Amino acid sequence: MDIAKTAPDALRNLWKANLFLKPMTVKEIQTELETRGYNFNGKNLMMALKSSKFLTRKGKAGSYSYVQKHPFVES
């Protein structure tokens, strides 16, 4: 497992672990990160989700979920 120092890196690690195969809510993502020892504040996590190139947002305001655009491939 790679150690992430930023929220975008932590999201990338979740993507590598194939956790975005099914849509995940922000709360589910926060819970998963917390179980891995990461405690990013809500603002940092939301900015990382918004700027992520490999995730797409689905749903309506207040109930968004995030799912991968394409699978992770080691380059």
N, C-alpha and C positions, 0 to 999 in steps of 0.2 A: 504494500500500500504506500502510495506517495503521501508525503506530508504537505498539507496546503497551508500557506501563510495568508492567503486572501480568499474571500468568498468565491470569486470566479474559479480559482484553482480547486476549491472544495467541490464546487458544482461539477467541474470537469472530472474529478475523481468519482463522483456518483455516476456520471455518464459512463465512464470506463467500466464501472461495476454493473452496467446494464439496468440501473434502477429507473431510468426514464423510458423503459419499454412501454409501460402503462402510465397514464397521466397521474401526476402527483400534485396535491394541493401544496400551498406554501407551508401550511402547518405540518404536513407529512414530510416535506423537505427539511424543515427546521428540526423536527424530531429525529430524523435520520442523521443529520449533521451532529446533533447533540449526543446521540449514542456513539458517534465516532470521536467525540471530544471537542467538537467545534462549537463555539458560542458566538456567532456573528450577530450583531444587532439587526433588527428588522429592516432598517434603511439600507444597510450594506447588502443584505441578502436580496432585497427587492431590486436594487440597482444592478446586481450581478445577474439576476434572472432576466431583467429587461434587456441587458446588453449581450446576453449569451447568443452566440451565432448558431449553436447546435440544438437549441430548444425553441419550441413554439408555444405560445400561450393560447389556451382555449377557455371558453366560458364567458361569463358576464362579470362586471365589476363586483368585487366582493366575494366572488367564488371562482377565481381563476384556477386553472390547473396547467401544468407544464408537462410536455411530452417531447421526446427527441424528434428532430427533423430527419436524422439519419443515424445509423448505428456507428459506434466508435470503431475505428480501424487504426491499428498501430501502424504508424508510417516509418 
